């Protein structure tokens, strides 16, 4: 699987869709762990793909610490 397809599959929009289905359908009533997993992976992808020093939230690059 290409990374681009994985990123699309594990995106916040998919988590939002599952959240909606959970609220509107009994077939998705136990999908909260999947929603949480997708949101965590999405945040990790955002963190690892950050390139601008001006990003906000999870798109913010890691801060360097001085020893």
Sine and cosine of phi, psi and omega as CSV:
sin_phi,cos_phi,sin_psi,cos_psi,sin_omega,cos_omega
0.00,0.00,0.69,-0.72,0.05,-1.00
-0.96,0.26,0.52,-0.85,-0.04,-1.00
-0.88,0.48,-0.62,0.78,-0.01,-1.00
-0.85,0.52,-0.66,0.75,0.01,-1.00
-0.94,0.35,-0.61,0.79,0.04,-1.00
-0.91,0.42,-0.66,0.75,0.01,-1.00
-0.90,0.44,-0.64,0.77,0.04,-1.00
-0.92,0.40,-0.62,0.79,-0.01,-1.00
-0.94,0.34,-0.59,0.81,-0.04,-1.00
-0.97,-0.25,0.75,0.66,-0.05,-1.00
-0.96,-0.29,0.25,-0.97,0.00,-1.00
-0.91,0.42,-0.47,0.88,0.02,-1.00
-0.93,0.37,-0.56,0.83,0.08,-1.00
-0.93,0.36,-0.66,0.75,0.05,-1.00
-0.89,0.46,-0.64,0.77,0.05,-1.00
-0.89,0.45,-0.66,0.75,0.02,-1.00
-0.90,0.44,-0.67,0.74,0.05,-1.00
-0.91,0.42,-0.60,0.80,0.04,-1.00
-0.89,0.46,-0.67,0.74,0.04,-1.00
-0.89,0.45,-0.73,0.69,0.00,-1.00
-0.89,0.45,-0.58,0.81,0.04,-1.00
-0.88,0.48,-0.60,0.80,-0.03,-1.00
-0.98,0.19,-0.38,0.92,-0.12,-0.99
-0.92,-0.39,-0.16,0.99,-0.08,-1.00
-0.65,-0.76,0.70,-0.71,0.06,-1.00
-0.93,0.38,-0.38,0.93,-0.01,-1.00
-0.92,0.40,-0.35,0.94,-0.06,-1.00
-0.90,-0.43,0.34,0.94,-0.13,-0.99
-0.93,0.37,-0.36,0.93,-0.03,-1.00
-0.94,-0.35,0.51,0.86,-0.08,-1.00
-0.99,-0.14,0.18,0.98,-0.03,-1.00
-0.85,0.53,-0.68,0.74,0.05,-1.00
-0.87,0.49,-0.59,0.80,0.04,-1.00
-0.92,0.40,-0.66,0.75,0.03,-1.00
-0.87,0.49,-0.72,0.70,0.01,-1.00
-0.89,0.45,-0.68,0.73,0.03,-1.00
-0.87,0.50,-0.73,0.68,-0.02,-1.00
-0.88,0.47,-0.67,0.74,0.01,-1.00
-0.90,0.43,-0.63,0.78,0.04,-1.00
-0.91,0.43,-0.74,0.68,0.01,-1.00
-0.89,0.46,-0.64,0.77,0.03,-1.00
-0.88,0.48,-0.68,0.74,0.02,-1.00
-0.91,0.41,-0.60,0.80,0.04,-1.00
-0.91,0.41,-0.70,0.71,0.05,-1.00
-0.86,0.51,-0.70,0.71,0.02,-1.00
-0.87,0.50,-0.70,0.71,-0.01,-1.00
-0.89,0.46,-0.73,0.68,-0.05,-1.00
-0.95,0.32,-0.39,0.92,-0.01,-1.00
-0.99,-0.13,0.09,1.00,-0.02,-1.00
-0.94,0.34,0.69,-0.72,-0.02,-1.00
-0.77,-0.64,-0.31,0.95,-0.05,-1.00
-0.99,-0.14,0.66,-0.75,0.04,-1.00
-0.96,0.29,-0.07,1.00,-0.06,-1.00
-0.97,-0.25,0.18,0.98,0.00,-1.00
-0.90,0.44,0.44,-0.90,0.01,-1.00
-0.90,-0.43,0.48,-0.88,0.07,-1.00
0.89,0.46,-0.74,-0.67,-0.04,-1.00
-0.97,0.25,-0.17,0.99,0.06,-1.00
-1.00,0.01,0.02,1.00,0.03,-1.00
-0.97,0.24,0.71,-0.71,0.00,-1.00
-0.94,0.35,0.36,-0.93,0.02,-1.00
-0.90,0.44,0.57,-0.82,0.00,-1.00
-1.00,-0.01,0.66,-0.75,0.03,-1.00
-1.00,0.09,0.68,-0.73,0.05,-1.00
-0.95,-0.30,0.59,-0.81,0.04,-1.00
-1.00,-0.08,0.64,-0.76,0.01,-1.00
-0.98,-0.18,0.00,0.00,0.00,0.00
